[in-house]
Every structure is written in C-alpha cells, then in structure tokens.
Amino acid sequence: MIPTAVFTLLGLQLLSCVVAVSIYPRQLQEPGDDIPVNTFARITSSDELRWQLCYQDKEAAESAVIECAKLNAPLDYTNPSDPRVAKLAIVRARRSKHEYREQEPCFLNPGGPGGDPIQLLLTFGDLPPFCGDSTDLYAVVPRAVGATWPPAPCFRDNQTRSAWVTTFTKEFAVATEDSLGAIDAAAAAAADDCFSVSGDVMPHMGTVSTARDIVHVADRLGFRKLNFYGTSYGTVLGTTLAVLFPDRIGRMVLDGVVDANAWWSVKTAAGSLEDADLVLEEIHQQCSDAGKERCPLWAPGGPTAIKERLLEANRRIKEAPLEVPGLGQLTYPLWARSMFLLSYAPSIFAKTMTALAAQVLSGVPGEEVRSVTTVSMWEPEPPLVDPNTGLVNGAEGLMMISCGDGNMRLPHVDDEILKGFLRESAPVALFGGPSWVITQITCARHKIAAKERITRKLENIQTSPILFICNTADPSTPCSGAEVMHAAFPGSGLLRLDVVGHTTQNSGTNMTCVTDWVRKYVGQGILPPDNTVCEGNQDLFAA
C-alpha cells in the first residue's frame, strides 16, 4: 500500500494539498452539536498568550509540555485603523521544566503552502535538531490554514469543496491538450467562488502577513530574537522573515530551499522543476544496479533500457487508461501526478514507482496500481469549522496563499495562453511539467493579490547568518534555489546532501553529517565551509 502521507503537503502545487490531507488539530464532536468543532474552538482568543494543555494523547507530550493558545493579531497590519482581527492558533512544545526560558523560541513551518506546522511540532522527536536539542518549539498556524481565524475558504459547503477536490484529483490531476479548456473553466469557477466567499479577507492571507504574525507572537512572548526552521515553502516564509525583520533573526535553518525571487515573480516551471527528471535518472541507474529481484522495472540493457520502459508505460497510459476491477481506472492524469508526488521520497517509493510502471506495461494491475486508484477516490477529512460562521479553512488554502503571493494572475485567459502554458511547462519534466500547468491555470484565474508582497529582488540582505540545505537532485526545490538564496544573504552557509528527493527529511539516509553541521550552527554559530557536501549513500532499492 502507498501511505496517504506521501500525498500530503508535498509540494508547491495545487494538488499536493488536495489529496488525502490530514488536517490538524483533531476534531471533537460534542453531544448535541450540529457542527463539528476543533480543539481551538474551545479556546478564547485574547490580546495576550494564555496557554492551556492540549494534545496530551500525542507521543510528543511524553517528552515536552504541549500547550495551545489563541492570540489576537491585526487582520491588516498596514492599516492600524482597521478593527478586524485575526485569531492565531498556536501550539508550543515546552521542552524545559521551567515556566520560562531565556533561550529564543524556534518557530516551525513544514511548507505547502497550506501545511499545518502543528503536525511537524508534534513529531519533533523524529527530526534532526534543526532547532537545537532543548529549545522550545512554536507552531503558528498560517492564515487560510487549519484553526487560524478568520477562515478563507473558496466554498461555502463541503459538497462544493468535495466536488472540486474530486475534479482536481481524478479528472485534472495534470494538464493535457484535450483537458485545457475544462481545467480553465473549473479554475475560473473556483476563483469566482473564492472571491465571492472570502474576497474581503483574501488580501490578508499571504506570506508577508504570516511572517508578521510570527513576529507578533515573539513580541508577546517577550523575545527580541527568534529562531526558525522551515522546509520547502517554509523556506519562503523564512526568507520573508529575514527580509522584513533582519534584526530579529537568531538561528535559521532552511531545508529544500525555494528561490524566493522566483516565488514572488514566477511565471514558468523551468526553475523549480529543473531537477525533477534527474531524480528519475537516479532511479533508472539504481534499478539497473539492483537487478530484477529488487526492481520490478528491471530489464537488461542498463539504465537506458529501464528509462525506455518507463517512457513506454507513460505512452501507453496516455493512449488508454488501465482498467482496475472494482475500482475504476488508472488514468494518465492520476498516473502522472502520482509518479511526480512519489518522486519526492524515492528512498521510500522508488520500488513503488517502478512497480506501477511494470504493471502498466503488463496491463495487470497489482497492489500499487490499486492503491493509487483508491487514493483518487479519497477525500480530505472533514475540515475545521468556525463555530461562528460555519465556514472552514480547506485544502484551497494553498491556492489562496501561492496565487495571492505570486505574479501569475492574468486579466484575460484564452486558448492561446492555455496552450502556451502547456507548451512551455509540460516538456520541463516528464511528470512534474504537466502538473505545474494546473498551478499556472489556477493562479492565472485567481482574482486578488496579497496586499503585502515582496516586489524587489532579494540581494545583499544583511541579517544573522542563515544555514541553507539542499539535496543534490530535488524534484521541486533544486539546489539552484539554495544557491540563489545563499548569494542573496551574505555570510550565510550552504550545505548539500548528496541524495535525491525533496528535502533532507525524505532522503532515507544516514543524517549524521547533516545533523553534525546543524548542531554546530545552532549551538555555536559555525557554518560549513564553501562547497561542503554530505555523502548520502542512498540505496533506493534496499532489500
């Protein structure tokens, strides 16, 4: 089986947060309640932090004091006269026995955008010491995500949201020439719904607002300096913090680095996907080395023969879907999107990917094909409900944040523009390119930009030294992004891990080298010398 977690919060594109999203915090159903509410609905928001115990059923509570709070913040930081407030959902892991620590707090963000940092915080015991071994950890739920208020949904009810999810996970998981018009129509309808339901708050859901929220929490905690750990999109949030508040940064570790200059102005897929097919090449090579006993797609003739088998599987599924008895069909959009997402963690899923391709070639669906086809029929867990309005933050938070931040909105979209998206993006990466077109179309139709955006080029940013980390080949955040940001922040450090996959957390390798450098940086401020590479020794087809 393919764990649903691989489909959650994996990338910068729309559907990585649409399929099988695990939404935190857990819901509670009180007797007699008509609307399910989350744990934060039982916490009163205030102008000061008032902590109370929460998540005591989680393993993290055995090694830290887990507490929750809701904090009022300006909805619009640019307009002090605006009386509207945001109510920030916050969780902290207090890893000391004392009520208060002198050490600066460390804030976490797992990416997405749309990822809820609570999940990352509750699994801190499984992470390398990116914030040190004893620093108190904080998860400030971003706007348009989870339990932070006000909700910014695109849909007034779960039925409409469910239809949208089904459309973009089954029919339009990736773009094809035949589906461009229908994808555009669905994206335009979703944009209209977003504007109708949340147009008044959409300008305040962007990354800059969330960065200001983190500083607002640090202020209420009484700390001048803050530490930060972010992965994938979380690195955009981190660099935004450093640009806006350079004197507030203590230690900052950014893993799987997005080129923030591209984030704020991106129009094509060329940058973020430049390494996506390098991941596939490594799978071909290691499949060849592993032999037919360990790699389902193995064939004599070396990695070139294995690559051709994968391309043939891709051609066949494009021509006709694979019938899956009792479950429907494995279609090309679902196949391509699944293969792209699985490539985020090839140390776990290389064998799954090659099995999928082998089953397409044989025409006989096995466990892997059945799992992927089943995933297409799953829907997100019931989203968090605001008890005052009945509205919710759903999976569309990714669209609200990324499309509002970026520069892909267009006043007019026609057939030539749509064909141009496909023509420029699809060839960039076998599976990632057609996926990216969905993002281009969705954001082209988005109606409102974030009120605060970074519009200048990031260069010569003077702040505390940042540690950037990248994998040799990453399907959505290539090392080139880390290199650009390393150059933009003089005095920063750059550490490479010689593996394939998205962020070091998906490397499946011995992390001792990375961990040692992180400890030196967090504890002593020592950065790795230029051109430091940690060996990965990655075995994608380990028995």
BAFI-433405 format. One record per residue (C-alpha): residue number from 0; chain; x, y, z. Coordinates in steps of 0.05 Angstrom, whole numbers, plus 5000, padded with zeros to 4 digits. Example, Ala and Ser with C-alpha at 12.3 -4.5 7.8 and 13.67 -1.06 7.14 Angstrom:
REM BAFI-433405
[nuti 0,A,[5246,4910,5156]]
[nuti 1,A,[5273,4979,5143]]
//
This chain:
REM BAFI-433405
[nuti 0,A,[5000,5000,5000]]
[nuti 1,A,[5021,5072,4989]]
[nuti 2,A,[5015,5112,5054]]
[nuti 3,A,[4969,5171,5047]]
[nuti 4,A,[5022,5215,5080]]
[nuti 5,A,[5061,5217,5015]]
[nuti 6,A,[5004,5256,4984]]
[nuti 7,A,[5001,5308,5039]]
[nuti 8,A,[5037,5374,5039]]
[nuti 9,A,[5090,5351,4989]]
[nuti 10,A,[5099,5408,4942]]
[nuti 11,A,[5085,5478,4919]]
[nuti 12,A,[5029,5460,4872]]
[nuti 13,A,[4955,5455,4880]]
[nuti 14,A,[4940,5382,4887]]
[nuti 15,A,[4995,5364,4936]]
[nuti 16,A,[4949,5393,4989]]
[nuti 17,A,[4884,5368,4959]]
[nuti 18,A,[4894,5293,4962]]
[nuti 19,A,[4882,5260,5029]]
[nuti 20,A,[4900,5320,5071]]
[nuti 21,A,[4909,5306,5145]]
[nuti 22,A,[4882,5368,5179]]
[nuti 23,A,[4903,5387,5250]]
[nuti 24,A,[4882,5395,5304]]
[nuti 25,A,[4835,5336,5313]]
[nuti 26,A,[4761,5349,5313]]
[nuti 27,A,[4716,5337,5372]]
[nuti 28,A,[4642,5322,5365]]
[nuti 29,A,[4604,5346,5426]]
[nuti 30,A,[4536,5314,5442]]
[nuti 31,A,[4481,5355,5410]]
[nuti 32,A,[4528,5396,5367]]
[nuti 33,A,[4506,5405,5296]]
[nuti 34,A,[4575,5430,5273]]
[nuti 35,A,[4639,5393,5289]]
[nuti 36,A,[4690,5439,5322]]
[nuti 37,A,[4764,5434,5333]]
[nuti 38,A,[4802,5438,5398]]
[nuti 39,A,[4817,5512,5386]]
[nuti 40,A,[4744,5529,5383]]
[nuti 41,A,[4744,5516,5458]]
[nuti 42,A,[4800,5566,5469]]
[nuti 43,A,[4784,5640,5476]]
[nuti 44,A,[4828,5686,5435]]
[nuti 45,A,[4858,5745,5472]]
[nuti 46,A,[4910,5801,5465]]
[nuti 47,A,[4958,5762,5509]]
[nuti 48,A,[4981,5690,5506]]
[nuti 49,A,[4942,5646,5554]]
[nuti 50,A,[4968,5575,5549]]
[nuti 51,A,[4930,5512,5565]]
[nuti 52,A,[4949,5439,5559]]
[nuti 53,A,[4930,5405,5494]]
[nuti 54,A,[4948,5343,5452]]
[nuti 55,A,[4961,5303,5514]]
[nuti 56,A,[4945,5240,5475]]
[nuti 57,A,[5005,5251,5429]]
[nuti 58,A,[5073,5218,5439]]
[nuti 59,A,[5105,5287,5439]]
[nuti 60,A,[5071,5301,5506]]
[nuti 61,A,[5115,5249,5538]]
[nuti 62,A,[5178,5290,5528]]
[nuti 63,A,[5152,5361,5528]]
[nuti 64,A,[5095,5403,5556]]
[nuti 65,A,[5047,5413,5497]]
[nuti 66,A,[5005,5476,5504]]
[nuti 67,A,[4957,5514,5459]]
[nuti 68,A,[4935,5587,5456]]
[nuti 69,A,[4898,5634,5410]]
[nuti 70,A,[4925,5704,5401]]
[nuti 71,A,[4892,5766,5371]]
[nuti 72,A,[4931,5800,5315]]
[nuti 73,A,[4914,5855,5266]]
[nuti 74,A,[4880,5826,5204]]
[nuti 75,A,[4911,5883,5164]]
[nuti 76,A,[4979,5903,5190]]
[nuti 77,A,[4982,5960,5140]]
[nuti 78,A,[4920,5995,5168]]
[nuti 79,A,[4920,6007,5243]]
[nuti 80,A,[4850,6036,5240]]
[nuti 81,A,[4821,5970,5213]]
[nuti 82,A,[4786,5940,5274]]
[nuti 83,A,[4785,5869,5245]]
[nuti 84,A,[4828,5817,5279]]
[nuti 85,A,[4859,5751,5262]]
[nuti 86,A,[4859,5698,5315]]
[nuti 87,A,[4923,5658,5311]]
[nuti 88,A,[4923,5585,5331]]
[nuti 89,A,[4989,5569,5366]]
[nuti 90,A,[5018,5506,5395]]
[nuti 91,A,[5083,5502,5433]]
[nuti 92,A,[5126,5445,5458]]
[nuti 93,A,[5159,5469,5522]]
[nuti 94,A,[5220,5424,5527]]
[nuti 95,A,[5244,5452,5594]]
[nuti 96,A,[5216,5441,5663]]
[nuti 97,A,[5214,5515,5676]]
[nuti 98,A,[5158,5562,5661]]
[nuti 99,A,[5202,5610,5623]]
[nuti 100,A,[5267,5602,5583]]
[nuti 101,A,[5318,5655,5566]]
[nuti 102,A,[5333,5618,5500]]
[nuti 103,A,[5298,5647,5439]]
[nuti 104,A,[5238,5607,5414]]
[nuti 105,A,[5242,5567,5350]]
[nuti 106,A,[5184,5572,5301]]
[nuti 107,A,[5169,5516,5251]]
[nuti 108,A,[5136,5513,5183]]
[nuti 109,A,[5132,5449,5141]]
[nuti 110,A,[5116,5480,5074]]
[nuti 111,A,[5058,5472,5027]]
[nuti 112,A,[5037,5526,5027]]
[nuti 113,A,[4979,5504,5067]]
[nuti 114,A,[5018,5457,5113]]
[nuti 115,A,[4997,5460,5185]]
[nuti 116,A,[5060,5465,5229]]
[nuti 117,A,[5025,5432,5287]]
[nuti 118,A,[5037,5364,5255]]
[nuti 119,A,[5111,5379,5248]]
[nuti 120,A,[5116,5403,5320]]
[nuti 121,A,[5082,5340,5347]]
[nuti 122,A,[5134,5297,5312]]
[nuti 123,A,[5195,5337,5334]]
[nuti 124,A,[5224,5276,5367]]
[nuti 125,A,[5234,5245,5299]]
[nuti 126,A,[5270,5306,5270]]
[nuti 127,A,[5344,5324,5270]]
[nuti 128,A,[5360,5381,5318]]
[nuti 129,A,[5344,5437,5269]]
[nuti 130,A,[5324,5480,5329]]
[nuti 131,A,[5374,5451,5378]]
[nuti 132,A,[5361,5396,5427]]
[nuti 133,A,[5323,5434,5481]]
[nuti 134,A,[5295,5498,5450]]
[nuti 135,A,[5221,5509,5460]]
[nuti 136,A,[5184,5499,5394]]
[nuti 137,A,[5126,5540,5367]]
[nuti 138,A,[5076,5526,5312]]
[nuti 139,A,[5037,5588,5289]]
[nuti 140,A,[4984,5562,5242]]
[nuti 141,A,[4987,5605,5179]]
[nuti 142,A,[4928,5645,5154]]
[nuti 143,A,[4880,5606,5109]]
[nuti 144,A,[4904,5543,5144]]
[nuti 145,A,[4876,5499,5199]]
[nuti 146,A,[4849,5532,5261]]
[nuti 147,A,[4873,5604,5250]]
[nuti 148,A,[4815,5652,5242]]
[nuti 149,A,[4782,5681,5201]]
[nuti 150,A,[4774,5623,5153]]
[nuti 151,A,[4788,5639,5080]]
[nuti 152,A,[4751,5585,5041]]
[nuti 153,A,[4732,5584,4969]]
[nuti 154,A,[4670,5543,4981]]
[nuti 155,A,[4610,5553,5027]]
[nuti 156,A,[4596,5479,5038]]
[nuti 157,A,[4632,5412,5039]]
[nuti 158,A,[4592,5387,4979]]
[nuti 159,A,[4620,5440,4933]]
[nuti 160,A,[4690,5431,4962]]
[nuti 161,A,[4685,5356,4953]]
[nuti 162,A,[4666,5364,4880]]
[nuti 163,A,[4726,5410,4870]]
[nuti 164,A,[4772,5360,4903]]
[nuti 165,A,[4745,5303,4861]]
[nuti 166,A,[4753,5343,4797]]
[nuti 167,A,[4826,5361,4810]]
[nuti 168,A,[4847,5293,4837]]
[nuti 169,A,[4813,5248,4786]]
[nuti 170,A,[4800,5285,4721]]
[nuti 171,A,[4850,5342,4723]]
[nuti 172,A,[4909,5318,4765]]
[nuti 173,A,[4954,5341,4708]]
[nuti 174,A,[4940,5380,4644]]
[nuti 175,A,[4934,5352,4574]]
[nuti 176,A,[4918,5388,4509]]
[nuti 177,A,[4848,5358,4509]]
[nuti 178,A,[4833,5380,4581]]
[nuti 179,A,[4859,5451,4580]]
[nuti 180,A,[4790,5483,4568]]
[nuti 181,A,[4755,5443,4622]]
[nuti 182,A,[4812,5456,4671]]
[nuti 183,A,[4808,5531,4657]]
[nuti 184,A,[4732,5531,4666]]
[nuti 185,A,[4739,5495,4733]]
[nuti 186,A,[4794,5542,4755]]
[nuti 187,A,[4754,5603,4735]]
[nuti 188,A,[4693,5578,4774]]
[nuti 189,A,[4737,5565,4835]]
[nuti 190,A,[4766,5635,4830]]
[nuti 191,A,[4697,5665,4827]]
[nuti 192,A,[4677,5625,4888]]
[nuti 193,A,[4739,5647,4926]]
[nuti 194,A,[4724,5720,4911]]
[nuti 195,A,[4650,5712,4929]]
[nuti 196,A,[4662,5676,4995]]
[nuti 197,A,[4727,5706,5020]]
[nuti 198,A,[4742,5767,4978]]
[nuti 199,A,[4744,5813,5039]]
[nuti 200,A,[4799,5774,5074]]
[nuti 201,A,[4838,5745,5015]]
[nuti 202,A,[4887,5804,5012]]
[nuti 203,A,[4910,5787,5083]]
[nuti 204,A,[4924,5713,5073]]
[nuti 205,A,[4994,5719,5043]]
[nuti 206,A,[5063,5700,5067]]
[nuti 207,A,[5081,5770,5090]]
[nuti 208,A,[5021,5771,5137]]
[nuti 209,A,[5041,5704,5166]]
[nuti 210,A,[5112,5728,5176]]
[nuti 211,A,[5086,5788,5214]]
[nuti 212,A,[5043,5740,5255]]
[nuti 213,A,[5105,5702,5277]]
[nuti 214,A,[5139,5766,5299]]
[nuti 215,A,[5075,5787,5334]]
[nuti 216,A,[5077,5722,5374]]
[nuti 217,A,[5151,5732,5390]]
[nuti 218,A,[5134,5802,5416]]
[nuti 219,A,[5081,5774,5462]]
[nuti 220,A,[5130,5722,5487]]
[nuti 221,A,[5178,5778,5504]]
[nuti 222,A,[5234,5757,5457]]
[nuti 223,A,[5273,5804,5412]]
[nuti 224,A,[5305,5747,5373]]
[nuti 225,A,[5272,5687,5343]]
[nuti 226,A,[5297,5622,5311]]
[nuti 227,A,[5263,5588,5252]]
[nuti 228,A,[5263,5521,5217]]
[nuti 229,A,[5227,5515,5150]]
[nuti 230,A,[5223,5465,5094]]
[nuti 231,A,[5201,5475,5021]]
[nuti 232,A,[5151,5533,5020]]
[nuti 233,A,[5171,5543,5093]]
[nuti 234,A,[5237,5569,5066]]
[nuti 235,A,[5198,5625,5031]]
[nuti 236,A,[5167,5643,5098]]
[nuti 237,A,[5236,5641,5129]]
[nuti 238,A,[5269,5687,5078]]
[nuti 239,A,[5210,5733,5083]]
[nuti 240,A,[5221,5739,5157]]
[nuti 241,A,[5294,5753,5146]]
[nuti 242,A,[5280,5807,5094]]
[nuti 243,A,[5226,5843,5134]]
[nuti 244,A,[5257,5834,5203]]
[nuti 245,A,[5333,5825,5193]]
[nuti 246,A,[5350,5846,5264]]
[nuti 247,A,[5301,5796,5295]]
[nuti 248,A,[5334,5733,5267]]
[nuti 249,A,[5375,5688,5312]]
[nuti 250,A,[5387,5619,5280]]
[nuti 251,A,[5350,5599,5217]]
[nuti 252,A,[5355,5531,5182]]
[nuti 253,A,[5321,5526,5114]]
[nuti 254,A,[5317,5458,5081]]
[nuti 255,A,[5293,5446,5009]]
[nuti 256,A,[5302,5519,4990]]
[nuti 257,A,[5255,5556,4943]]
[nuti 258,A,[5285,5612,4903]]
[nuti 259,A,[5245,5667,4936]]
[nuti 260,A,[5258,5715,4878]]
[nuti 261,A,[5223,5665,4833]]
[nuti 262,A,[5168,5654,4884]]
[nuti 263,A,[5147,5727,4882]]
[nuti 264,A,[5152,5734,4807]]
[nuti 265,A,[5148,5663,4778]]
[nuti 266,A,[5112,5652,4712]]
[nuti 267,A,[5142,5586,4688]]
[nuti 268,A,[5161,5518,4715]]
[nuti 269,A,[5232,5518,4689]]
[nuti 270,A,[5266,5536,4755]]
[nuti 271,A,[5231,5494,4807]]
[nuti 272,A,[5228,5431,4764]]
[nuti 273,A,[5297,5432,4734]]
[nuti 274,A,[5320,5372,4774]]
[nuti 275,A,[5255,5331,4772]]
[nuti 276,A,[5279,5285,4716]]
[nuti 277,A,[5347,5277,4749]]
[nuti 278,A,[5311,5241,4805]]
[nuti 279,A,[5282,5193,4753]]
[nuti 280,A,[5351,5183,4723]]
[nuti 281,A,[5378,5162,4791]]
[nuti 282,A,[5320,5113,4798]]
[nuti 283,A,[5338,5084,4729]]
[nuti 284,A,[5410,5076,4749]]
[nuti 285,A,[5397,5045,4816]]
[nuti 286,A,[5343,4999,4787]]
[nuti 287,A,[5395,4974,4738]]
[nuti 288,A,[5444,4962,4794]]
[nuti 289,A,[5392,4929,4838]]
[nuti 290,A,[5373,4875,4788]]
[nuti 291,A,[5307,4842,4773]]
[nuti 292,A,[5299,4813,4843]]
[nuti 293,A,[5294,4882,4875]]
[nuti 294,A,[5270,4928,4819]]
[nuti 295,A,[5203,4910,4785]]
[nuti 296,A,[5220,4950,4723]]
[nuti 297,A,[5289,4920,4712]]
[nuti 298,A,[5309,4899,4642]]
[nuti 299,A,[5376,4881,4611]]
[nuti 300,A,[5410,4939,4576]]
[nuti 301,A,[5425,4984,4636]]
[nuti 302,A,[5391,5049,4658]]
[nuti 303,A,[5376,5069,4586]]
[nuti 304,A,[5332,5007,4576]]
[nuti 305,A,[5297,5020,4642]]
[nuti 306,A,[5284,5092,4623]]
[nuti 307,A,[5253,5069,4557]]
[nuti 308,A,[5207,5022,4594]]
[nuti 309,A,[5183,5079,4638]]
[nuti 310,A,[5172,5123,4577]]
[nuti 311,A,[5134,5066,4544]]
[nuti 312,A,[5089,5059,4605]]
[nuti 313,A,[5077,5133,4602]]
[nuti 314,A,[5058,5129,4528]]
[nuti 315,A,[5010,5071,4540]]
[nuti 316,A,[4973,5103,4597]]
[nuti 317,A,[4966,5167,4556]]
[nuti 318,A,[4934,5126,4500]]
[nuti 319,A,[4886,5088,4544]]
[nuti 320,A,[4872,5082,4618]]
[nuti 321,A,[4886,5018,4655]]
[nuti 322,A,[4823,4983,4679]]
[nuti 323,A,[4825,4967,4753]]
[nuti 324,A,[4769,4917,4770]]
[nuti 325,A,[4724,4942,4825]]
[nuti 326,A,[4759,5009,4830]]
[nuti 327,A,[4752,5042,4762]]
[nuti 328,A,[4811,5064,4721]]
[nuti 329,A,[4883,5087,4728]]
[nuti 330,A,[4881,5147,4682]]
[nuti 331,A,[4940,5186,4654]]
[nuti 332,A,[4928,5247,4698]]
[nuti 333,A,[4926,5205,4761]]
[nuti 334,A,[4986,5164,4739]]
[nuti 335,A,[5029,5225,4723]]
[nuti 336,A,[5010,5263,4786]]
[nuti 337,A,[5022,5202,4830]]
[nuti 338,A,[5090,5189,4799]]
[nuti 339,A,[5111,5261,4810]]
[nuti 340,A,[5090,5260,4883]]
[nuti 341,A,[5122,5193,4896]]
[nuti 342,A,[5188,5221,4868]]
[nuti 343,A,[5190,5268,4928]]
[nuti 344,A,[5212,5209,4971]]
[nuti 345,A,[5246,5158,4925]]
[nuti 346,A,[5282,5126,4983]]
[nuti 347,A,[5213,5101,5004]]
[nuti 348,A,[5176,5097,4938]]
[nuti 349,A,[5226,5080,4882]]
[nuti 350,A,[5203,5008,4885]]
[nuti 351,A,[5131,5031,4884]]
[nuti 352,A,[5143,5076,4823]]
[nuti 353,A,[5177,5020,4784]]
[nuti 354,A,[5122,4971,4804]]
[nuti 355,A,[5069,5020,4778]]
[nuti 356,A,[5105,5025,4711]]
[nuti 357,A,[5115,4950,4706]]
[nuti 358,A,[5040,4938,4719]]
[nuti 359,A,[5020,4989,4666]]
[nuti 360,A,[5065,4953,4617]]
[nuti 361,A,[5037,4885,4635]]
[nuti 362,A,[4965,4910,4635]]
[nuti 363,A,[4954,4873,4701]]
[nuti 364,A,[4940,4920,4760]]
[nuti 365,A,[4974,4899,4824]]
[nuti 366,A,[4974,4926,4895]]
[nuti 367,A,[5009,4991,4875]]
[nuti 368,A,[4961,5008,4819]]
[nuti 369,A,[4902,4991,4863]]
[nuti 370,A,[4929,5036,4918]]
[nuti 371,A,[4938,5096,4872]]
[nuti 372,A,[4869,5086,4842]]
[nuti 373,A,[4839,5083,4912]]
[nuti 374,A,[4875,5147,4931]]
[nuti 375,A,[4839,5182,4874]]
[nuti 376,A,[4773,5167,4909]]
[nuti 377,A,[4793,5191,4978]]
[nuti 378,A,[4773,5259,5002]]
[nuti 379,A,[4802,5304,5056]]
[nuti 380,A,[4780,5293,5127]]
[nuti 381,A,[4722,5339,5147]]
[nuti 382,A,[4753,5408,5151]]
[nuti 383,A,[4757,5451,5213]]
[nuti 384,A,[4693,5491,5224]]
[nuti 385,A,[4690,5561,5251]]
[nuti 386,A,[4633,5558,5301]]
[nuti 387,A,[4613,5630,5289]]
[nuti 388,A,[4604,5628,5214]]
[nuti 389,A,[4603,5555,5195]]
[nuti 390,A,[4659,5569,5144]]
[nuti 391,A,[4723,5529,5142]]
[nuti 392,A,[4795,5530,5121]]
[nuti 393,A,[4802,5475,5070]]
[nuti 394,A,[4853,5449,5021]]
[nuti 395,A,[4844,5510,4978]]
[nuti 396,A,[4888,5549,5027]]
[nuti 397,A,[4946,5531,4982]]
[nuti 398,A,[4913,5567,4924]]
[nuti 399,A,[4897,5627,4967]]
[nuti 400,A,[4969,5635,4991]]
[nuti 401,A,[5011,5616,4930]]
[nuti 402,A,[4967,5651,4878]]
[nuti 403,A,[4960,5713,4922]]
[nuti 404,A,[5035,5717,4933]]
[nuti 405,A,[5058,5703,4862]]
[nuti 406,A,[5056,5740,4797]]
[nuti 407,A,[5016,5692,4754]]
[nuti 408,A,[4948,5726,4756]]
[nuti 409,A,[4924,5749,4687]]
[nuti 410,A,[4868,5797,4668]]
[nuti 411,A,[4850,5753,4610]]
[nuti 412,A,[4859,5679,4593]]
[nuti 413,A,[4845,5649,4524]]
[nuti 414,A,[4861,5586,4486]]
[nuti 415,A,[4929,5612,4462]]
[nuti 416,A,[4950,5628,4533]]
[nuti 417,A,[4929,5559,4557]]
[nuti 418,A,[4966,5525,4501]]
[nuti 419,A,[5026,5568,4517]]
[nuti 420,A,[5025,5543,4589]]
[nuti 421,A,[5026,5472,4565]]
[nuti 422,A,[5078,5485,4512]]
[nuti 423,A,[5127,5519,4560]]
[nuti 424,A,[5118,5476,4622]]
[nuti 425,A,[5100,5405,4602]]
[nuti 426,A,[5168,5390,4570]]
[nuti 427,A,[5207,5414,4631]]
[nuti 428,A,[5196,5349,4669]]
[nuti 429,A,[5163,5283,4649]]
[nuti 430,A,[5113,5283,4707]]
[nuti 431,A,[5123,5350,4741]]
[nuti 432,A,[5114,5393,4679]]
[nuti 433,A,[5042,5373,4665]]
[nuti 434,A,[5027,5381,4739]]
[nuti 435,A,[5054,5451,4740]]
[nuti 436,A,[5006,5473,4685]]
[nuti 437,A,[4949,5463,4735]]
[nuti 438,A,[4982,5514,4781]]
[nuti 439,A,[4992,5563,4723]]
[nuti 440,A,[4919,5560,4702]]
[nuti 441,A,[4893,5563,4773]]
[nuti 442,A,[4935,5624,4791]]
[nuti 443,A,[4922,5658,4724]]
[nuti 444,A,[4848,5658,4743]]
[nuti 445,A,[4859,5680,4816]]
[nuti 446,A,[4828,5748,4827]]
[nuti 447,A,[4862,5781,4886]]
[nuti 448,A,[4935,5791,4903]]
[nuti 449,A,[4961,5792,4974]]
[nuti 450,A,[4961,5864,4999]]
[nuti 451,A,[5033,5858,5021]]
[nuti 452,A,[5082,5825,4974]]
[nuti 453,A,[5157,5828,4965]]
[nuti 454,A,[5167,5862,4898]]
[nuti 455,A,[5241,5878,4899]]
[nuti 456,A,[5296,5829,4881]]
[nuti 457,A,[5327,5796,4942]]
[nuti 458,A,[5401,5813,4943]]
[nuti 459,A,[5452,5834,4995]]
[nuti 460,A,[5405,5822,5053]]
[nuti 461,A,[5441,5837,5118]]
[nuti 462,A,[5417,5792,5174]]
[nuti 463,A,[5443,5738,5220]]
[nuti 464,A,[5476,5681,5182]]
[nuti 465,A,[5426,5630,5154]]
[nuti 466,A,[5440,5557,5141]]
[nuti 467,A,[5412,5535,5074]]
[nuti 468,A,[5408,5460,5059]]
[nuti 469,A,[5392,5425,4994]]
[nuti 470,A,[5393,5356,4962]]
[nuti 471,A,[5434,5342,4900]]
[nuti 472,A,[5371,5329,4860]]
[nuti 473,A,[5304,5353,4887]]
[nuti 474,A,[5241,5348,4844]]
[nuti 475,A,[5212,5415,4864]]
[nuti 476,A,[5265,5455,4903]]
[nuti 477,A,[5331,5444,4865]]
[nuti 478,A,[5398,5464,4895]]
[nuti 479,A,[5398,5524,4847]]
[nuti 480,A,[5346,5556,4892]]
[nuti 481,A,[5390,5548,4953]]
[nuti 482,A,[5449,5575,4914]]
[nuti 483,A,[5410,5638,4894]]
[nuti 484,A,[5388,5650,4966]]
[nuti 485,A,[5458,5636,4992]]
[nuti 486,A,[5483,5690,4946]]
[nuti 487,A,[5427,5738,4967]]
[nuti 488,A,[5445,5732,5041]]
[nuti 489,A,[5519,5748,5050]]
[nuti 490,A,[5550,5709,5107]]
[nuti 491,A,[5501,5651,5101]]
[nuti 492,A,[5521,5578,5094]]
[nuti 493,A,[5502,5526,5043]]
[nuti 494,A,[5503,5451,5057]]
[nuti 495,A,[5490,5398,5004]]
[nuti 496,A,[5467,5328,5017]]
[nuti 497,A,[5485,5280,4960]]
[nuti 498,A,[5417,5247,4953]]
[nuti 499,A,[5354,5252,4910]]
[nuti 500,A,[5286,5271,4938]]
[nuti 501,A,[5250,5331,4967]]
[nuti 502,A,[5285,5360,5029]]
[nuti 503,A,[5333,5321,5073]]
[nuti 504,A,[5274,5293,5112]]
[nuti 505,A,[5256,5250,5052]]
[nuti 506,A,[5327,5226,5039]]
[nuti 507,A,[5321,5160,5077]]
[nuti 508,A,[5395,5162,5091]]
[nuti 509,A,[5443,5169,5148]]
[nuti 510,A,[5436,5241,5170]]
[nuti 511,A,[5496,5243,5216]]
[nuti 512,A,[5535,5292,5173]]
[nuti 513,A,[5476,5340,5166]]
[nuti 514,A,[5459,5333,5239]]
[nuti 515,A,[5531,5348,5260]]
[nuti 516,A,[5533,5412,5219]]
[nuti 517,A,[5464,5434,5244]]
[nuti 518,A,[5487,5425,5316]]
[nuti 519,A,[5550,5465,5303]]
[nuti 520,A,[5509,5521,5272]]
[nuti 521,A,[5452,5523,5322]]
[nuti 522,A,[5497,5515,5383]]
[nuti 523,A,[5559,5554,5363]]
[nuti 524,A,[5542,5593,5300]]
[nuti 525,A,[5592,5553,5259]]
[nuti 526,A,[5573,5546,5185]]
[nuti 527,A,[5600,5494,5137]]
[nuti 528,A,[5656,5517,5091]]
[nuti 529,A,[5640,5531,5019]]
[nuti 530,A,[5625,5470,4975]]
[nuti 531,A,[5612,5424,5034]]
[nuti 532,A,[5576,5362,5012]]
[nuti 533,A,[5549,5308,5058]]
[nuti 534,A,[5552,5238,5028]]
[nuti 535,A,[5484,5206,5025]]
[nuti 536,A,[5499,5133,5008]]
[nuti 537,A,[5426,5127,4986]]
[nuti 538,A,[5401,5057,4967]]
[nuti 539,A,[5333,5066,4933]]
[nuti 540,A,[5321,4991,4926]]
[nuti 541,A,[5346,4966,4993]]
[nuti 542,A,[5321,4896,5007]]
//
